[in-house]
Amino acid sequence: MSRNFLVIEPEEGATVLKGLASPLRVQMLKLLHEKGPMNVNDIAAELDLPQSTVSTNIQVLEDGGLIRTENQKARKGSQKICHPTYEEVLVVFKSAYKAVKTDVIEVSMPIGLYTGFEVTAPCGLCSTEGIIGLLDVPNAFLDPDRMNAGLLWFTRGHVEYQFPNNAKLTGAQIRDLELAVELSSEVPGTSADWPSDITVAINGKEIGTWTSPGDFGDKRGVYTPDWWKLKGSQYGKLKNWRVSADGAYVDGVKISDVTIGDLDLLHHHSIRVRIGVRDDARHPGGINIFGRGFGNYDEDIVLRIRTL
């Protein structure tokens, strides 16, 4: 199951906020989500509005990227078909990045703040307080409470995160990029011998695969809450993925020839990080992603950009 999300900061999302500022435009978006793609005439008829009013507001929504339009041939001339773009829009008021050193920009991303996903069961999410939504139901990954997730798991598929490319804002040249995340395989119960090929892609480019040896449950994770069953996944391995000028590495071991230049970071305002298990993985052993409140490290997913 795949869903589209948009994360904006108020300073950079003025056109999006303008699109959402009108009750009429919100009503139009709801209509498109409920009934699917519609042309301008049908929207006007459904809402009992003049076509000119609908056209003006459609343009505002299109300018903000909240809908996309396409022209199709009609009996007389052409018609504009409107499609909704996002299922959810998240407004972030506080930047999550900080400067660790003068040449390092660090961004911390909660594991539940993914901007897209496609997962298969068994799957689920939980916070430090309890299960989020329903277990083994991919739709639970749409639950708004996912923002509080400290652990998520699925069998195959991926979650994707959208990090701000703050190096582009400062005009700095990127030397390398590092991603730190606590991971393990996923099996009903636990098993130290349950390999799983976990693949990371950045801006649509796969940088390589690390094979998790198992799903660890020999002891409770240092930060895993007491209510979480001992038979469940307790902790993972903290893995450091790095892409530099001479290739991609996991914990210092080279895994591919993908370089920092291959990621085309200077032409993107965001850095999209996809973590998952491919359908054709040799070891399709699922994945657990641990965040704050679970596992051994009490960390979100951390992205570090090192500049020259």
C-alpha positions as CSV (number, residue, x, y, z in Angstrom):
1,M,0.0,0.0,0.0
2,S,1.4,3.4,-1.0
3,R,0.4,6.8,0.2
4,N,1.7,10.3,-0.5
5,F,2.5,12.8,2.2
6,L,3.9,16.3,2.3
7,V,5.9,17.8,5.1
8,I,6.4,21.6,5.0
9,E,7.7,24.3,7.2
10,P,5.6,27.5,7.3
11,E,8.4,29.7,5.9
12,E,8.8,27.5,2.9
13,G,5.2,26.3,2.4
14,A,3.3,29.6,1.9
15,T,1.6,28.5,-1.3
16,V,0.5,25.3,0.3
17,L,-0.9,27.1,3.3
18,K,-2.6,29.6,1.0
19,G,-4.3,26.7,-0.8
20,L,-5.6,25.3,2.6
21,A,-6.6,28.7,4.0
22,S,-10.0,28.7,2.2
23,P,-12.9,26.5,3.4
24,L,-14.0,26.3,-0.3
25,R,-10.7,24.9,-1.5
26,V,-10.6,22.4,1.4
27,Q,-14.1,21.3,0.4
28,M,-12.9,20.9,-3.2
29,L,-9.9,18.7,-2.0
30,K,-12.3,16.6,0.1
31,L,-14.5,16.1,-2.9
32,L,-11.6,14.9,-5.1
33,H,-10.4,12.5,-2.4
34,E,-13.9,11.1,-2.0
35,K,-14.9,10.8,-5.6
36,G,-11.6,10.7,-7.4
37,P,-10.4,12.8,-10.4
38,M,-13.0,15.2,-11.7
39,N,-13.2,17.9,-14.3
40,V,-13.9,21.5,-13.5
41,N,-17.5,21.4,-14.8
42,D,-18.3,18.4,-12.6
43,I,-16.7,20.1,-9.5
44,A,-18.8,23.2,-10.2
45,A,-22.0,21.2,-10.6
46,E,-21.3,19.1,-7.4
47,L,-20.7,22.3,-5.3
48,D,-23.3,24.4,-7.1
49,L,-20.7,27.1,-8.0
50,P,-19.9,29.1,-11.1
51,Q,-17.2,27.5,-13.3
52,S,-15.1,30.7,-13.1
53,T,-15.0,30.4,-9.3
54,V,-13.9,26.8,-9.4
55,S,-11.3,27.5,-12.1
56,T,-9.8,30.3,-10.0
57,N,-9.5,28.1,-6.9
58,I,-8.2,25.2,-8.8
59,Q,-5.3,27.3,-10.0
60,V,-4.5,28.2,-6.3
61,L,-4.5,24.5,-5.4
62,E,-2.3,23.7,-8.4
63,D,0.1,26.5,-7.6
64,G,0.5,24.9,-4.1
65,G,1.0,21.4,-5.5
66,L,-2.1,20.2,-3.7
67,I,-3.6,19.0,-6.9
68,R,-2.3,18.1,-10.4
69,T,-4.2,18.7,-13.6
70,E,-4.2,17.2,-17.0
71,N,-6.0,18.2,-20.2
72,Q,-8.1,15.6,-21.9
73,K,-10.0,15.7,-25.2
74,A,-13.7,16.4,-24.8
75,R,-16.6,16.5,-27.3
76,K,-15.9,20.2,-27.7
77,G,-12.3,21.2,-27.2
78,S,-10.6,19.9,-24.1
79,Q,-11.3,19.5,-20.4
80,K,-9.1,19.9,-17.3
81,I,-9.1,16.8,-15.1
82,C,-8.1,17.5,-11.4
83,H,-6.3,14.9,-9.3
84,P,-5.5,15.2,-5.6
85,T,-1.8,15.0,-4.8
86,Y,-1.4,14.2,-1.1
87,E,-3.4,12.1,1.5
88,E,-1.8,14.2,4.3
89,V,-0.1,17.5,4.8
90,L,2.1,17.9,7.9
91,V,3.2,21.3,9.0
92,V,6.4,21.3,11.0
93,F,7.0,24.4,13.1
94,K,10.4,23.5,14.6
95,S,13.3,22.5,12.6
96,A,14.8,19.2,13.6
97,Y,18.4,19.9,12.5
98,K,21.3,21.3,14.4
99,A,24.9,22.1,13.7
100,V,27.1,19.5,15.5
101,K,30.3,21.0,14.2
102,T,30.9,23.8,11.8
103,D,31.2,21.2,9.0
104,V,28.4,18.9,10.1
105,I,24.6,19.4,9.8
106,E,22.6,16.8,11.8
107,V,18.9,16.1,11.3
108,S,16.9,13.9,13.7
109,M,13.8,12.2,12.2
110,P,11.2,10.4,14.4
111,I,10.6,6.9,12.9
112,G,6.8,7.6,12.5
113,L,7.3,10.7,10.5
114,Y,7.6,8.9,7.2
115,T,6.3,10.6,4.1
116,G,5.4,7.5,2.2
117,F,5.2,3.7,2.7
118,E,4.3,0.4,1.1
119,V,4.3,-2.5,3.5
120,T,3.0,-6.0,3.8
121,A,1.9,-7.9,6.9
122,P,2.9,-9.0,9.4
123,C,3.3,-5.3,10.2
124,G,2.6,-2.8,12.9
125,L,3.6,0.2,15.0
126,C,3.7,1.1,18.7
127,S,4.6,4.0,20.9
128,T,6.0,3.8,24.4
129,E,2.3,3.8,25.6
130,G,0.9,0.9,23.4
131,I,0.0,-0.4,20.0
132,I,-0.9,2.1,17.3
133,G,-3.9,1.1,15.3
134,L,-4.4,-2.5,14.4
135,L,-1.7,-5.1,14.1
136,D,-1.0,-6.7,10.7
137,V,-3.2,-4.1,8.9
138,P,-1.1,-1.9,6.5
139,N,-3.7,0.8,6.8
140,A,-2.6,1.3,10.4
141,F,0.5,3.1,9.0
142,L,-1.9,6.0,8.2
143,D,-2.9,6.4,11.8
144,P,-2.1,10.0,12.9
145,D,-0.7,8.6,16.1
146,R,2.2,7.2,14.1
147,M,4.0,10.5,14.9
148,N,4.6,8.9,18.4
149,A,5.9,5.6,17.1
150,G,9.0,4.2,18.8
151,L,9.0,0.9,16.9
152,L,7.7,-0.2,13.5
153,W,7.9,-3.4,11.6
154,F,6.9,-5.1,8.4
155,T,7.7,-8.1,6.2
156,R,8.4,-6.5,2.8
157,G,8.2,-3.1,1.3
158,H,9.6,0.2,2.6
159,V,9.1,3.4,4.5
160,E,10.4,6.7,3.1
161,Y,11.5,9.8,5.0
162,Q,12.0,13.3,3.6
163,F,14.8,15.2,5.3
164,P,15.5,18.9,4.6
165,N,18.7,19.4,2.5
166,N,20.0,22.2,4.7
167,A,23.4,22.2,2.9
168,K,21.6,23.5,-0.2
169,L,20.1,26.4,1.8
170,T,23.6,27.4,3.0
171,G,25.2,26.8,-0.4
172,A,27.8,24.4,1.2
173,Q,29.4,21.7,-0.8
174,I,28.6,18.2,0.5
175,R,31.6,16.0,1.3
176,D,29.6,12.9,2.5
177,L,26.3,11.8,4.0
178,E,25.8,9.5,6.9
179,L,22.6,7.8,8.2
180,A,22.4,6.2,11.6
181,V,19.4,3.9,12.4
182,E,18.8,0.9,14.7
183,L,17.6,-2.1,12.7
184,S,16.9,-5.8,13.0
185,S,15.1,-8.6,11.1
186,E,11.5,-9.4,11.9
187,V,10.1,-12.8,12.6
188,P,7.0,-13.9,14.6
189,G,8.6,-14.1,18.1
190,T,12.3,-13.6,17.9
191,S,15.3,-15.5,16.4
192,A,19.0,-14.6,16.5
193,D,19.4,-16.6,13.3
194,W,16.9,-15.0,10.9
195,P,18.8,-13.1,8.2
196,S,17.2,-10.2,6.3
197,D,18.5,-8.1,3.5
198,I,17.7,-4.5,4.4
199,T,18.2,-2.0,1.6
200,V,18.6,1.8,1.8
201,A,18.0,4.2,-1.1
202,I,18.6,7.9,-1.2
203,N,16.8,10.2,-3.7
204,G,15.7,7.1,-5.5
205,K,19.2,5.6,-5.8
206,E,19.9,2.4,-4.0
207,I,23.2,2.7,-2.1
208,G,23.4,-0.9,-0.9
209,T,22.1,-3.7,1.3
210,W,23.0,-4.8,4.7
211,T,22.0,-8.3,5.9
212,S,20.7,-8.3,9.5
213,P,21.7,-11.5,11.2
214,G,18.4,-11.8,13.2
215,D,15.6,-10.5,15.3
216,F,17.0,-10.1,18.8
217,G,15.0,-11.1,21.9
218,D,17.5,-12.7,24.3
219,K,17.1,-9.8,26.7
220,R,14.9,-6.7,27.0
221,G,16.2,-3.6,25.1
222,V,17.8,-1.0,27.3
223,Y,14.9,1.5,26.5
224,T,12.2,-0.9,25.5
225,P,9.2,-0.3,27.8
226,D,8.1,-2.9,30.3
227,W,4.6,-3.4,28.8
228,W,6.2,-4.7,25.5
229,K,6.1,-8.5,25.6
230,L,9.4,-10.2,26.1
231,K,8.7,-12.5,23.1
232,G,8.7,-9.5,20.8
233,S,11.6,-7.8,19.1
234,Q,13.7,-6.1,21.8
235,Y,16.6,-4.3,20.1
236,G,18.5,-4.0,16.9
237,K,22.0,-3.1,15.6
238,L,22.9,0.5,15.3
239,K,24.0,0.8,11.7
240,N,25.9,3.7,10.1
241,W,25.4,4.1,6.4
242,R,27.8,6.5,4.7
243,V,28.1,7.7,1.1
244,S,31.3,9.5,0.1
245,A,33.2,10.4,-3.0
246,D,34.5,6.9,-3.4
247,G,31.5,4.7,-2.6
248,A,28.9,3.7,0.0
249,Y,29.7,2.0,3.3
250,V,28.0,0.3,6.3
251,D,30.1,0.6,9.5
252,G,33.2,1.3,7.4
253,V,32.7,-1.7,5.1
254,K,32.2,-0.9,1.4
255,I,28.8,-2.1,0.0
256,S,28.6,-0.4,-3.4
257,D,30.2,2.0,-5.8
258,V,27.5,4.6,-5.4
259,T,29.1,8.0,-4.7
260,I,27.9,11.2,-3.2
261,G,27.8,12.7,-6.7
262,D,25.4,10.0,-7.8
263,L,22.8,11.3,-5.3
264,D,22.5,14.7,-7.1
265,L,22.0,16.4,-3.8
266,L,22.7,19.9,-5.1
267,H,19.5,19.8,-7.2
268,H,17.1,18.7,-4.5
269,H,15.6,20.7,-1.6
270,S,15.0,17.5,0.3
271,I,16.8,14.2,0.8
272,R,14.5,11.2,0.5
273,V,15.7,8.2,2.4
274,R,13.9,4.9,1.8
275,I,14.5,1.9,4.1
276,G,13.0,-1.5,3.4
277,V,13.2,-5.1,2.2
278,R,13.0,-5.7,-1.5
279,D,10.5,-8.2,-3.0
280,D,13.4,-10.0,-4.6
281,A,15.6,-10.0,-1.6
282,R,17.7,-13.2,-1.1
283,H,16.9,-13.1,2.6
284,P,13.4,-11.5,2.9
285,G,13.4,-11.6,6.7
286,G,11.4,-8.5,7.4
287,I,12.5,-5.4,9.3
288,N,12.2,-3.7,12.7
289,I,13.1,0.0,12.9
290,F,13.7,1.2,16.5
291,G,13.3,4.8,17.5
292,R,13.1,6.8,20.8
293,G,11.7,4.8,23.7
294,F,12.7,1.4,22.2
295,G,15.8,-0.7,21.6
296,N,19.3,0.0,22.9
297,Y,20.0,3.6,21.7
298,D,16.9,5.8,22.3
299,E,17.5,7.7,19.1
300,D,15.5,8.8,16.1
301,I,16.8,8.2,12.6
302,V,19.8,10.6,12.3
303,L,21.0,12.0,9.1
304,R,24.4,13.8,9.1
305,I,25.6,16.0,6.2
306,R,29.3,16.7,6.2
307,T,30.4,19.7,4.2
308,L,33.7,21.1,2.9
